[in-house]
Amino acid sequence: MVAMRPVQVADKQPIAVEIELPKTHLQILVGKRGYLMCGALDVRLLDERLSDRQIVAARAVGVKSIDDLLDAPLQDVTKAAETLGIHRGMRGREAILRLMD
């Protein structure tokens, strides 16, 4: 099953996407400039193999819900995300606000 819905974060409304797969669930928060995702995101692939796309993305591990993704510290971020001031250890809530403008 795939579910999409807006979530309120401060005065912004990123889109939450939740995908149920066999034996796992994916959580994604989408902003205008990029996205945050659960541990399934391969940041190294985005930076190395798709570097020409300058994808703004970050991942948090151990999250089981969109609320977890908002509260978790980011484990990895793309180089393009770093240019927006998004860094390892930043909470998802702060990062998604930077992705909304």
N, C-alpha and C positions, 0 to 999 in steps of 0.2 A: 504494500500500500504506500502511496505517496500523499503527503499532506502539505499544503502550503497555506500560510496565514501571516498577516502582519502582526508584529509584536511591538509593544510600546517600550522604547528605551529613551528616557528623558523626553525630549520633545520630538523625537524622530520615530519612524516606523519602518525598520528593516523587515525584510520578508524572511520568515522561518520556513525551512524546507526539511521535512523529516521523511526518510525513506526506510521502510521496513524490508530487510532482506533476510534470507535464511541465516540464522545464527548471529545476525548483527543488525544494528540500526545506524543509519547515517543522520547526523544533524548538521545543518548548514544555515548560516545567517548571511543574507545577501544585502549588500549596500550598493549605492550608485557607483562606487569606485572599485569595489572588490568584495571578497567574501571571507568568512571564517568557517572552519569546518572541524569536525571531529578528527581523531587520529588517523583516519583512512586517507587523508590528503597526503600526497607525496610532494612536499615542498622542494626537495632536491630536483625532482623531475621538472617541475615548473621553472626553476632557476637555470637548470643546465640544458635540457632538451628543448624547452619552449621559451628560452630567454628572449627571443625576438619579440614575443608578445607582451613582455613587461607585465605579467599577471600579478595583481595585488591580492595576496591571500595569506592566511595564517591558519595554524592548527593548534588545537588543544587536545590532549589525550585524557582518557578516562572519563569522558563525558557521556552521559546517558540520556540527556534531555537538552532542550534549548536553554532552559534556566542554567543548567550546568555549564553550557558553552559560554553563556554570558558571564558567569562567575569565575570560570577557570582561568589560570594564567596561561598565556600562549607559550607553547613549547618551541615552535619553529615559525618563522615568517619569511616570506620571499624578499628578495632584494628590493623589488618595487614597493613592497609594503614598508620597508625601512625608510624609504625616501619620504613617506608620509608621516614618519615619526612613530610607527608601530614597531614594537620591539618584543623580544623574548621576555616573559615574565609579566607583561602588561595583561590586565584582565580583558576578557572578551568584550565586556560592556564598554570599556573605554575605546577599544579598537574599533568596534562597529560604529561608534559615533564619528570617528575619523573617516570612516568609509562612506558615510551618508552625505557628505557635502560635495 
